[in-house]
């Protein structure tokens, strides 16, 4: 096998700049599949086709592309040539279905961006796109055999879906996208870059007849992957343009913001009315209490005066002992009246604790706690990402999950995530007012990711801090990353969040 591996040549290819469109995103996972037969240390045969990643280390192609490797594993090398980068990689066949004309190849030294499978209906007349490496293009452009193992972007062609047929008992999609020998094993995509079939054959164009392509149908592909116990990414939503979705989401976001503001105004108005009613009630109670206390002071004063008057009467009659008791009681009554009058309530109301006006921090800076966020399909565009619920912990001053600091923006918090492994940049936003979480995703080429990582720097801002210096550094870093991103994203996932539990 060492001699076979030496048959592979690793050459540096030119970096191909990619646009942030769905087909370019899918092209990141499309590869050329090369087979090299070696007999007695001599190259005895060479063939090639196309393939695409269904997992970072697993590639689908046609069975007939790797038939020799399946039959003669000790004499045939399978090579995988990515669409970008500078290296080619050796692979091995791990699943093979000659009846379906499908095979699965494993690589161990590289990770490729998987392409999503479309699980929805494909109607006749719908646009379809073929990606792959047609041999007639190679014959016209290749300068040497080395060009076949140099990373190069796949060729794109477009047509329409022309119906479903049965070919040797296998369901196939008939289409008009231009393909040739070499496209075998490459994906047939919908306009959102999702796999709807695997190109396998084409009709002969005799005497001016039109050429049609045959692609192994999505149902056969998914059945093959299930039999091979190979997980895959899938999506079944309709294909909508990102421009349309962004416009709709912008309008929905404005409505949600206005609704939330109106709800807060209504709640504030209701709280103000409740507070005023409580204030009026408390004022009435305070005034009644003050009047009752003053009345009591008056009664005590009258009683004291009567006691003093009675003391004078007793004294005039010679009843000195009774006079002493009377004047003492009267004096105490007058003194009590003075004390009660001086200590009378002020009449100012005291509100209950639940009606006191709040003095907490603004809602945008406040901690909310644990949230469960559910995708809003009408506001989202999803081509391959998971649509499962997202759980997050929102802390004070833009801290998510205790470790991820968001940058302060206009009524929202924002964070741009640039991972080291995945070829995806995520712009994450959270609006505390509407409790809306959005993840806008850019599927970038290797060159695009390198630029984003360079803008991020070797020391990304980590941990949570509301300090001005941290916020300034985060804002500068995110502005630099944003400058490397394409004008439009590939996906936007919008979630509505609610308190957990």
VEXRO-258013 format. One record per residue: residue in three letters; x, y, z of N, C-alpha, C, O, CB in turn. Coordinates in steps of 0.05 Angstrom, whole numbers, plus 5000, padded with zeros to 4 digits. Atoms other than C-alpha are relative to their C-alpha. Glycine has a CB too. Layout:
residues N
AlaXYZXYZXYZXYZXYZ;...
This chain:
residues 501
Unk501649765000500050005000501750255000500850464991498150005024;Unk498349765000505950475010500650084971500650314965502649945015;Unk499549945028507650404936497650124986497850304969500949754985;Unk502549895012500350544919499750295008498850464993497649845008;Unk500349724991500351164962501950194986501350424981500550025031;Unk498249835015506451414925499050084973500050274961502749864997;Unk501149925025502251424863498450265001497850384980498249784989;Unk501449754996498652014892502050235002504050215016498350005026;Unk498349765000501852694879498550235013496250275006500950074971;Unk501449784986500253284924501150264989503550324993500449985031;Unk499249755012500453944888498450235012496250195022499649994970;Unk501349764989498754644910498250124978499250174956502050215010;Unk501849885020492654924874499550295006500050395028497349854999;Unk500749724996490355634864497550025017495649875013499650144973;Unk502449964984485455894915497850124983498350304967500650195024;Unk502349915017478555994884498250165017496950055035498649764987;Unk501849844983474656574913497149924995496349874972500350304993;Unk502850095002467456374927498150225009498650365028499649755017;Unk502149824992461256784930498349875021498249625024498250084975;Unk501750114978456556714989497249934989495250035000499850205023;Unk502650095010451056384947499749715007501749585015499750054970;Unk500550274991447855714960501549794984502449594995497049944998;Unk498650205017451055344901502950015006504249805008499550064970;Unk497249984992457955604919500449875027502549755032500950295000;Unk499850134973456655374991500049704997501649565010497850095018;Unk500150295005454854684966502649904987503549684992497649924983;Unk497650085015460954674920502449955019504249815011500750214980;Unk497850054981465454684982500349715006502549615012499650165025;Unk499950284993463553964994500149814976499949574980497649935016;Unk499850165024464153724922502949934994504650104997498750144975;Unk497250095004470353314904500249864974498249764962500949825023;Unk499450195022473652964846500949745013502549735031502250124981;Unk499250274991474252214857501749874979500949844956497449825006;Unk498050115019480451914824500649725008501049665032502550185000;Unk499150274996482151184817502549954984502650014960497849794994;Unk497550065013489250964800500649705004501049615027502350185011;Unk499450284999490650234783503049964996504250074978498449844979;Unk497250055001497749994796500649704998499649555015501550135025;Unk499250285003500649334771503050004997504250124979498649874975;Unk497050025001507949154784501350285001503150344986500949864975;Unk499049734995509249864809499750194976501050394974503049985007;Unk500549835023506750144743497150084999495349925005500849864974;Unk502849915002500550564733498849874976499649914953499850314998;Unk501250155022496050114692497350114992496350034971499649715009;Unk502649895007489650514693499450245016500450275038497849795003;Unk500749754986486651174712497150074993496350064970502050244992;Unk502849915005479451404720499350215020500550245041498149765002;Unk500849794981475751964753497050054997495850014975501650264996;Unk502849914999468752194772499750225020501750365026498149765007;Unk500649784980465552664822498849885025498049645025498150214988;Unk501250084975462852614892499350245017500050475010501849805015;Unk500749784981460253024951499949895028499349665033497350144992;Unk499950084972460853015026497249995012495750185009501950195016;Unk502450024984455052775068500750025030498950055047498449744994;Unk498949964973459352825131502850104996503950084974499949735018;Unk497349895004466053155144502149804989504049884977501050115026;Unk498150205009469652495130498849794982500149584977501349875024;Unk501350205017464752125085499050134974497850344974497649865015;Unk500649905027463552215010498349804985499049564984502650074985;Unk501650165018458151954964500950034972501650254963496950085003;Unk499550005029459651764892498549774987497149625001503149984994;Unk501250235013457251274840501749755005504149765007499750054970;Unk498650254997458950544849501849954976504049844979498049775004;Unk498350065023461550504778502550164999504450094985498450044974;Unk497549844999466651054793502249855015504549875007499450275013;Unk498050144984470050624845499849704998500749555015499750085030;Unk500450295004468349934817502649855001502849645014498649954974;Unk497450145000475649754805501249995028502449785036501950134981;Unk499050004973477449954876498649805018499849685036499850285013;Unk501550204985471949514903500849724992500949545009496950044995;Unk499350275010474048924860503049935006503649705012499549984970;Unk497150044996481649014868501150195020502750375013501550024972;Unk499249804980482849384933503050015004504150225013498749945027;Unk497149994996490149184935501650124977504050174979501049725004;Unk498749895023491649464867499050274990500050384971499949804977;Unk501249755009487350084861499850195024498850135045497149954989;Unk500149794980488150724900497650194994497250264970502750175000;Unk502149805002482151184912501050265010501850285033497449905015;Unk499149744992483951914914497750205001495950194984502250104982;Unk502049794997479652494937501350274996503250345011498549985028;Unk498949735006481153184908497950215007495950234993500950024970;Unk502049804993477353744944499850224980501550244961500750125028;Unk500449785019474754354908501750245007501950434991497150085000;Unk498349784992479454814946502249905018502049685029498450235013;Unk497850084984485854794985502549934983502750034961499349765017;Unk497550065014492654504965500749715001502849634991502250165012;Unk499350284998492253764979497949824989495549894987500649935030;Unk501850215007489153124955500349785022502349785036500549884972;Unk500050194978487452545002499349724990497749694971498150095022;Unk500750275007487151794999497549925015497149995039502349815007;Unk502450094988480451475013499649694997501249564983497550144988;Unk500650295003477450775021497049974998495550125011501249845023;Unk502850055003470750495001499049855025500049645032499449834974;Unk501150124976466550335063497249904996496149755012500050205023;Unk502750115007459750195030499750014970500650204956497750175014;Unk500150035029458149964960497349864993496749655003502449834989;Unk502650115009451349844926499950014970499350224958497650155013;Unk499950005030452049634853497250044988497050164967501349744990;Unk502749985011444549584844499150304999497950384979498049845017;Unk500749725000443450314864502150174987501650414982499650105029;Unk497849855011450050524833500950225019501450455011499350114973;Unk499149814980452150864898502249875017502249635022497750095018;Unk497850094982458450814941500650225020500050455015502549934983;Unk499349814978460951135005503049975005504049755009498449955026;Unk497150004997468251335013500750145026499450355033501550134976;Unk499149874975471751505079502850114996504649994984500049795023;Unk497349884998477651985087500650055029498850095045500250264982;Unk499249974972481552075151501750255005502150335028501549765010;Unk498149784997486252665138498850274995500350474995502449954983;Unk501249745007481353215120497150005010495949795015500150064970;Unk502849964993474553495140498850194979499850404973499750125029;Unk501449855021469753745086497350105010496049975027499749824975;Unk502749914993463454165093497949824987497849804963499650304991;Unk502050185011457553685085497950164984497450394988498649855022;Unk502249895016452153815033497449885010497249645015500449944969;Unk502550094989444953775057498349864978498549924955498450235011;Unk501950145018439853295026497250135003496350195025499949695006;Unk502749895000433053575006498049785003498049594987499550174975;Unk502050214995427253165033497250084991495349934994499949945030;Unk502649915010421553565002499549914971501249774959499850305001;Unk500750095028418153464934501650164979502250394983497050044995;Unk498749875023421553614868498049994977497549774966502849854992;Unk502049995021416553844816501350024973503450134970498150245005;Unk499049975028417453784741500150294992498250444998498249844981;Unk499649725008420054434712501550165020502450395013497350124996;Unk498449864981423654634775502950024991503949844978499949865028;Unk497249975007430654904765501849815016501349765039501050295005;Unk498150184987436354424780502850084991503250194969499449704993;Unk497249935006443954514782501749755004501549625024501050245018;Unk498150224998449253994769502850115007503750314994500149834974;Unk497349944994456154044801501749764996500949535003500350115029;Unk498250225004462053614782502350074982502950304977498449764989;Unk497549975016468153504739499749864974500749634970502549905016;Unk500550135026465953354667502749954986504450124984498250164983;Unk497550075013471352984629500650164975502950214969499949714993;Unk499449855024470453384565501250275006502850384990497450044984;Unk498749754991472354024603502949945007504650105001498450125024;Unk497250074993478453674631501749954975504050044974500049745018;Unk498550055024480553444562500850264986502950284973498449834981;Unk499549755013480154154538502050185015503350355004497550154995;Unk498549814984483754484596502449885014504350025021498250125021;Unk497850124985488353974630502550004984502549934960499249715008;Unk497449995013495654054614501549745004503349664988501750235010;Unk498750254994497853404646498349845020496249945029502950055013;Unk501550174981495452834690499950125028498150075044501249725002;Unk499949874973497453254751497650185004496850235027502650155003;Unk502349824997491653724736497649865011495849995021499450134973;Unk502350154990486853174754500049975030498049915042499949724987;Unk499950024971489253164826500850275013501750285035502149795008;Unk499649734989489953914835497250115008495450104992501450194979;Unk502649894991484254224877499050224981500550404974500250115028;Unk501249815019479554604831497050015004495849805011500749914970;Unk502849984996472554864836498449844979499349824956499150304999;Unk501550165019467154424804498650174979498250414983497949835015;Unk501449875022463654604739497050005007495949805016500549864973;Unk502849974994456554864747498450024974499250164956499550265017;Unk501849995023450954744697497149995010496649885032500549784979;Unk502749974990443554884702498049894979498549914955499450295006;Unk502250105017437154574674497549995016497150145035500749724988;Unk502650034985430254354696499649705005500649534991497750124984;Unk500950274994427453734728497949924979496050064975498949975029;Unk501850085021423953334674498349765007496949654989501749934975;Unk501750224992420652784714501649785013504149795015498549894976;Unk498850244988421952124749499649764982497549734970498849955029;Unk500150245016423451474714501249775016502449815038501450044973;Unk498750234988425650774731502249904980501649854957498049775006;Unk497850085016432450564705501249755013502449765034502250224997;Unk499250264990434149824715498949955029500349855046503149985001;Unk501350054975429249814773500650215022499750185045500749745010;Unk499349804980432150424808498750274992498750344968503250045001;Unk501349755006428451084813502150224994504050255009498250095024;Unk498149805008432051644777498450264993496150254987501749914976;Unk501149745008430852384763501150064972503550054968500850235020;Unk499249925026430952594691500250314999498450445009497949904978;Unk499649715000433753294679501550094975502649934960501550095026;Unk498749895024436653764627502650155006503750284988498150194986;Unk497549874994442754034664502349864985502349614983500650005031;Unk497950125016448953924621502049845018503249955036501550224985;Unk498050174986453253344647501549844979500649824956498649825021;Unk498450175018458552904616501449795017501149785041502250174985;Unk498550194985462952324634502050155018503450335009501649804981;Unk498549854980466552544697498150135020498950185043501750214987;Unk502049904981460152834728498949785017497549835037497750144984;Unk501150234985458452134752500750025030503050055037501049734988;Unk499649994971457552144827499650285012499550315036502649905007;Unk500349724990456752904831497150055007495349914998500950194979;Unk502849944991450553224862498450154980499450314964500150165026;Unk502049845014444353474828498650165022497550045041498049834983;Unk500949824979441954074869497550154993496950194969502350195008;Unk502149805004435854504878501350285002503750305009497749975021;Unk498849735000436955264874501150095027502650285029498050204991;Unk499049944974438255274949502549845008503449845030497949975021;Unk497550144995444254814942499649745015501549645027501950165015;Unk500650254986440854184971499949774980498949814957497450025016;Unk499850235018442053494940497249884995495849815014501949795011;Unk502550135007436053214903500649744984498749594978498250184983;Unk499350255015439852664865503049994996504550175002498650004974;Unk497150055005446652364846500249944970499249744961501149775017;Unk499850045029448452444772501449734994503549665007501650234988;Unk499050275005449751754742500349944971502149794964498149815013;Unk499950075028448451724667498850224983497550404994498649734995;Unk501349815018446252114606499249854974500449644967501950234993;Unk500950125025442651954541501950074978503450274979497150094993;Unk498449955024446151914474498550204982496150184979500749744985;Unk501249795017444952504428500549924971502050054957501250285006;Unk499750095028444352124362498250164982495950224988499449704998;Unk501549865020442052494300498550255010496250305003497949814988;Unk501149754990440853144337498149985023496850185030498750144978;Unk501850034977436852854394501050165024503450205027499749705008;Unk499349854976436653254458501349815021500749575021497650145013;Unk498750164980441053014515498750045027498150275035503050075002;Unk501149984973438152854583501849855019503249665012497149875001;Unk498450124980441652684647498249835019495949895023501550215016;Unk501350174980439752144697501450035027503950005028499849704991;Unk498849984973440852244772498649805018496149785018499750295011;Unk501250184980439751714825498350165018499350365030502349845016;Unk501949834986433651974861500750025030502149855041497249884997;Unk499549944972433752264931499149765018500449705038498650255009;Unk501050234984429551674957502049775001502449645021497349914989;Unk498050225002434751174933502550085016503749915030500849944971;Unk497649914986440451594962499649985030501349885044500750294993;Unk500550024971437251645031499749715009500649655031497450165007;Unk500150284993435750905030502749885002503349725020498349854980;Unk497350104999442950755014501550095025502949935038501650104975;Unk498749894976445451205070498949865026500549815044499750305002;Unk501150144976440650875120501249725001501949635023496949994998;Unk498950275000443050185099503050015009503949825022499849874972;Unk497249984992450250425109500450125028502650155037501550184980;Unk500049884973448350715177501750265001503250315019501149805020;Unk498649755003451051385154498150245005496350284989501350034972;Unk501749764996447852005186500650214979502750224967500650125028;Unk499749795020446752595140498350245008496550225024499249904972;Unk501449754995444353315142497750014979498149964956501850254998;Unk502249985019437453425112498450255006498550365028498249755002;Unk501849774997432553995101497649974981498049874959501550274994;Unk502450045016425453995076498350244994496250234982498349805013;Unk501549765003423254715076500150104971501850024956501050225018;Unk500049895028421555105012502550174995503750275014497550174995;Unk497649855008427155454974499150294995497850354975501449884975;Unk500649725003426356204984502650164998504750075008498350115024;Unk497549845003431356754966500650135027498850205042499650214978;Unk499249874976435357055022499150295001498550405022503149985004;Unk500949725001433557754998497150035009496450205025500350124972;Unk502849994992426157605005499649955029498150095043498449794984;Unk500350074972427057295073501050235018499850285039501549745007;Unk498949784984431257875099497950235000497650365021502650104988;Unk502049795001425858375076497749925019496750095034499050044972;Unk502250094984420357965109500850015030499250095047499149724993;Unk499250004972424357885173500450285011499750345034502649855003;Unk499849734991425958625176497350125007497150265027501450174978;Unk502749904994418558795172498949865025497750005042498249944976;Unk500950144976416958255224501450105025500250125046500449704996;Unk498549904977422458515269499050275009498750335032503050024993;Unk501049734993419759225265497349975014496750115033499750174974;Unk502650044987412758965282500349895028499049985046498349804983;Unk499650114973415358555340501050215019500250215042502049764998;Unk498949794983419259145367497750195008497550275031502250164986;Unk502249824994413059595362498049875018497050005036498750094974;Unk501850144982408659065393501149985028499650025048499449724989;Unk498850014974413558975450499950275014499350295038502849894998;Unk500149734988414059725461497250075008496750195029501150204980;Unk502849944994406459785458499149855025497749955043498149934977;Unk500750164977405759215508501350125026500050125047501049714997;Unk498749884977410759555554498650265008498350325032503050054995;Unk501549764993407060215548497449945013496650075032499650174974;Unk502550074989400559875562500349905029498849975047498649784984;Unk499450104973403559515622500750235018499950235042502249794999;Unk499249774984406660165646497550175007497350275029502150174986;Unk502549854995399860515638498349865021497249995039498550044975;Unk501650154981396259965676501350025028499950045048499849714992;Unk498749974974401559995731499750275011499350305036503049934997;Unk500449734990400860745735497250045011496850175031500550204977;Unk502849994991393260685741499749865027498449955045498149894980;Unk500150154975394160155795501350165022500350165045501349734996;Unk498549854980399160585831498450255009498350325032502750094989;Unk501749764993394561205827497749925017497050065037499150144975;Unk502350094984388660805853500949935028499650005048498749754987;Unk498950074973392960535910500750265015500350275039502449824998;Unk499349744988395461245923497550145011497550255033501550184981;Unk502549874992388361525926498849865025497949995044497950004978;Unk501150154977386160965973501750055025500650095046499949704993;Unk498249964977392261056017499750285011499850325035502949964992;Unk500349724991391161816019497450025017497350155037499950194976;Unk502549994985383861716041500349875027499449985047497849854984;Unk499550134975386061226094501650175019501150185043501349734996;Unk498349834983391461696119498450245011498850315034502450104984;Unk501549774990386662286123498049915021497650065041498550134976;Unk501950094980381461876160501449945027500450015048498649744991;Unk498550054975386761636209500850255014500650275038502549834993;Unk499249754988389262346220497650145013497950245036501250194978;Unk502449874988382162606232499249855025498449985045497750004980;Unk500750164976380762036281501950065023501050095046500049704994;Unk498149944979387162186319499550285011499650325036502949974990;Unk500649734991385562926322497450015016497350165036499850204976;Unk502550014984378562766346500549895027499449985047497949834985;Unk499250124974381562326400501450215018500950235042501849764996;Unk498649804984386162896421498050215011498250305033502150154982;Unk502149814991380063356424498549895024497950035043498150074978;Unk501550134978376262866468501750005026500750065047499249724992;Unk498350004977382262796514500350285012500350315037502849894993;Unk499849724990382863556519497550085015497750205036500650194977;Unk502549934986375563636536499849855026498949965047497549924982;Unk500150154975376063076587501950115021501250135045500749704995;Unk498149884981382163396618498950265011499250325035502750054986;Unk501249744991378664076621497849955020497650095041499050164977;Unk502150064981372663766654501149915027500049975048498149784988;Unk498850094975377163426704501150235017500750235041502249804995;Unk498949764986380564086722497750165011497950265034501850174981;Unk502349854990373764426727498849865024497949995043497950024978;Unk501150154977371263876773501850035024500750045047499749704993;Unk498249974977377463956816499450275014499450285039503050004991;Unk500749744988375564696827497549985015497250105037499850224979;Unk502650034986368564506846500449855026499349935047498049854982;Unk499550154976370963986895501450175021500950155045501649744994;Unk498449834981375864486926498150205013498450265037502250154985;Unk501849804988370264996936498249875020497250015038498350134978;Unk501750144981366264476973501649885023500549745040498449784986;Unk498450104979372064297017500849714997501949585015498650035026;Unk499250285005373163616985502749994987503049944964497849854982;Unk497349975011380563686978501149744987502349754966501950095022;Unk499050265011382162946967498949954972500349884953499449765018;Unk501350045026377162896910501150204980501450144956497050035002;Unk499049795019379763556881502849924990503449964966500250275015;Unk497350085009386863276880499849794978501249804958501749895023;Unk500450215020384562656842498950114973499750034952498149785010;Unk501249895024380463066794502050174984502250144960497650185007;Unk498149845015385963566778502249834988503349894967501250215019;Unk497950195011390962986769498949874974500349874954500749795020;Unk501250125023386262636721499750204977500250144954497349885006;Unk500349795021384763286684502750074988502850114964498750245012;Unk497349935011392163446678501049794981502149844960501950045023;Unk499150225018393662756650498550014974499649954953499649735014;Unk501649995024387962836601501050214981501250174957497150055007;Unk499049795017390563506577502749934988503349974964500350265016;Unk497450085010397663236572499849794978501149804958501749885023;Unk500550205020395162626534499050124974499850044952498149785010;Unk501149875024391363076487502250144984502350134960497850215008;Unk497849875014397663476473501849804986502649844963501650175021;Unk498350205012401762846461498749884975500049854955500649785021;Unk501450115023396562546415499950194977500250124954497149915008;Unk500249805021395863196377502750034986502950054961499050275011;Unk497349975012403363276368500849764983502149794962502150055022;Unk499250255014404162546346498049924979498249704968500349785021;Unk502050075020398362566298501349944973503450054967497950234997;Unk498950065026399662256229500150254982498550434985498449784986;Unk499749775018401962726174497950024979497450234967502749994987;Unk502050005021396562516126501249924973499749884954498850274998;Unk498750095025401762316072499749704998500249555016503050085000;Unk500550295003399961626043502649844998504649944988498349954976;Unk497850195004404661026045499049784983497149634989501149895028;Unk500950205020404160565984501049725008503149695020501050074973;Unk499050284996404559805989502449954983502950084963497749804993;Unk497450055014411159505966499549934970501250004954501549775014;Unk500350095027408159205902499050224982498750184958498049784999;Unk500949775017405759895877502150224999501650424986497450115010;Unk497949805001412260275887501349994972501749784961502249955022;Unk498849985026415260515821502749864999504349925017500250304991;Unk497450155001421060055800502350194994502150394981499949784978;Unk497549845005428160315801502249814990504649874994500950135027;Unk498050195010431559715767501350114975500650324964498749734993;Unk498549925024436559765709498249974975496249824976502549834997;Unk501550025025433959845637499849714991501649554997501250174978;Unk500450275007431159205607502249894982502849654984497349974985;Unk498050105018436659155554502549925015504149765004500750224979;Unk497650084984441959095609499449795021501349685033501150255013;Unk500850184978438058645656500549714993500449634969497150055008;Unk499850295004439157905665497149894998495349985012501549865024;Unk502750135004433257475641500049725011497949635021499350004970;Unk499850274990435656785660499949794977500549854954497749955019;Unk500050235019434656115625497650034981495450074989499949735015;Unk502049975021430856155559500049754982502049634976500450264984;Unk500350215021428155635510499050144975496950284976498049775009;Unk500549855024428155905439499049814978500449614972502550164991;Unk501350175020423655615384500250144973499750384971497149945006;Unk499749895027424955725309497450114990495349984993501249794981;Unk502349885014420156185272500449964970501850114958499650305008;Unk499550065028419755875202499350234982500650274961498549764992;Unk500949785018416056475173502050234999501950394981497450105009;Unk498049795000421956925191502849894993504750044992500150145027;Unk497350135003427656425177500449904971498549854956500349775020;Unk499250145025431456155117502049795008504249865016501150204978;Unk498350224992434455475130500549824976498649724964498749845024;Unk499350185022438155065078501349745010501249544997501950144981;Unk498750254990442054565122500349995030501049785040502649974987;Unk499550004971442354775195497749875015495449845004500350295010;Unk502150124983438454435251497950215007498550445012501349885025;Unk502249824992431654725268499049945028496850025035497749984980;Unk500850074973431454445338500050245019501250455012501849785012;Unk500149794980429954875399502850065010504549885012498149945023;Unk497449924989435855265428499550105028497750255034501350234982;Unk500249914972436855355502502450185006504750115000499949765020;Unk497949824993440855945527499550135027497250145037500450224978;Unk500149864974442356325592500850284994503150344987501849865022;Unk499349725005441957075585500550155026498750185042497750144984;Unk499349854976445657465638500050304996499250404974502849925009;Unk500149715002446358205652502250104982504349974978500350125028;Unk498049855017450058685605501049834977503449844970502350085018;Unk499250145024450058215545501649765003503149694984501450194983;Unk498550244996452957585574498249764995496249725008501249995029;Unk501550245006450456925544501549765010503949725005499449994970;Unk498950264990451556255577502450035018503949855022500749824977;Unk497949954981456356575626502850034989504750095003500149785019;Unk497349995011462156575577500250164974502450244966501049724994;Unk500049875027460056925512499050295003496750345008498349854980;Unk500749724998460257685514499050114973500450084953502450175011;Unk501149875024455858045463500750305001501050425022496949964998;Unk499449725002457358745438497450165001495450074990501650064974;Unk502449834997452559305454499350144973501150244960500450225022;Unk500949885025448459555395497550175005496850235028499549804978;Unk502549854998442059945381497849825009496549684993499350144973;Unk502250164987437159615429500449704998498749555007497450074987;Unk499450285002440458945413502949945007504550125009499449904971;Unk497350094994446558545431500949824976499349674965500249855027;Unk499150145023450958235377502749875005504449985020500250184975;Unk497550144998456557725373500649854974498749734963500049805024;Unk499250145025460357455312501949775008504049815018501450194980;Unk498450244993462956735321501549914975500349864954498149785011;Unk498350105021468756515278501549755010503549785023502150224990;Unk498850244990470355785293502649924986503150024964498149774999;Unk497450095011477155455281499649764981501349734963501949935022;Unk500350255016474354815249497950044978498549994954499249775018;Unk502349985019467654955215500450244981501550444989497450025015;Unk499849785020467455375151497450175000496250214979500549884972;Unk502449844997461655795177500450225020501550175042497649825009;Unk500049784982461356485208497150065008495450084991501450254987;Unk502749954990455356625252499950285013501550355031499149795021;Unk500549744987452757325269497549965017495349935007499550234978;Unk502150064981448557225331499050265013500650435021500949815022;Unk501249764988443757765357497849915020496449715016498850184978;Unk502150044980439257795418498750265007500150465013501049855026;Unk501549764993433758305431498549955026496649805026498050094977;Unk501350054975431858315505497150105001495549995015501550135023;Unk502749885000425658745491498049804989495949755001499950264985;Unk501850195013422458245443500749715006499249534999500050044970;Unk499050274995426357635468500349844974499349624972498249865020;Unk499550135026428357475397503049954997504650135000499050194977;Unk497250085005434757095382500349934971498749784960500849755018;Unk499650055028437457085311502949914995504850015007499450254983;Unk497450105007443256695281500250014969499049864955500549705010;Unk499649965029445456945212502649874992504749935003500050304993;Unk497750185006450156445179501150054972499650064953499249715004;Unk498649975026455356535124501649754995503449695011501850265000;Unk498450245008458055905090502250094982501850144958498149784987;Unk497849885015464856135068501949794989502149564998501650185019;Unk497950175012470355845025502449995020502450135040500950114973;Unk497650014984477055655055501450275002502450355023501949784990;Unk498849735001479856325033498450205016499650375030500450104971;Unk501749824984473956695063500349955029500350145045497149974991;Unk499650064972474756335129502750095010502950195032499649705005;Unk497349914992482156485130500050305005501250405024502149934979;Unk500249714996480557225122498550075025499350255040498750144976;Unk501649954976475257205177501649945025501550095045497449844999;Unk498350084976480056845225502250205004503050265027501149724996;Unk497949804997485557345210498950265012500250385029501350074972;Unk501249774988480757915226499349965029499450155045497550084984;Unk500550074972478757565290502450025017502350105040498749735002;Unk497550004985485957495311500449745015498749575017500050235020;Unk499350244986489556965350498949995029498749785041503049975001;Unk501149984973486557205416497250125000496950365006501950165019;Unk502749895000479057275409499150085028500149975048498149794989;Unk501049914974475357635465498449775013496649665001498250254997;Unk501350224987473357105515499050095028500150285039501949765003;Unk501149934974469357115579498150244998497950374977502250065020;Unk502049794999464057625600501050235017502150205039497449905011;Unk499349754985465458345621498650234988498450264963503150044999;Unk501349765009461558985617501850244999500950474994497550065017;Unk498149775000467859415622500150134973499950004952502749905009;Unk499849855025468459955570502249914982501949894957500350305006;Unk497750095016475259705548499449744985500149714962502549965018;Unk500850265012472459005534498050054978498349944956498949815021;Unk502049945021466559285496501250134976500550074953497850185012;Unk498649865022471059735454501649804984501549804959501850225011;Unk498450205014475759155437498249814984498849744962501749845020;Unk501850185014469858705419498750144976498450014955497749915020;Unk501249855023466659245375502050024977501249994954499150285010;Unk497949985022473259345337500449734987500649724962502650105012;Unk499550275011474258595328497749934982498149824960500349805022;Unk502350085016467158495302499750174975498850074955497550025017;Unk500049835024467659085255502049894979501449894955500650295007;Unk498050115018473958775225499149744987499549704964502749955015;Unk501050255011470658095217497850064980497749944958498949825022;Unk502349935018464358405186501050094973499750044952498250215013;Unk499049895025468658745133500949774981501149824957502450185006;Unk499150225017470858055108497649834989498049664972501849815015;Unk502350175007463757775100498750094974498950334967497950015023;Unk501449935025459757755035497650185007496850205030499149754985;Unk502349824995453958245027497549855011496049965027499250144975;Unk502350154991448757695038500849745013502749625005498149954976;Unk499450254987448657095084498749774985497249814965499050005029;Unk501350245012446556385066497549925016495549835004501949774999;Unk502350084983441856265125499550225020501250375028500649735014;Unk500749844977438156655177497949855016495749805007498950284992;Unk501750154982435056285236499050195021500650305036501549765012;Unk501249824981430256705278498449845020496749685013498350224986;Unk501350154979427856445345498450195018499350425023502149845017;Unk501649864979422456675394500649865026500249625028497050014993;Unk499150124975424856565465497950055023496550255024502750125009;Unk501849984977420856435529501649905024503549755022497449844995;Unk498750094976422756325601499849695003497749584998498850135025;Unk500050294997424755605614498549925025498550065045502949895002;Unk501550104977420355205661497450135003495950075022501650035024;
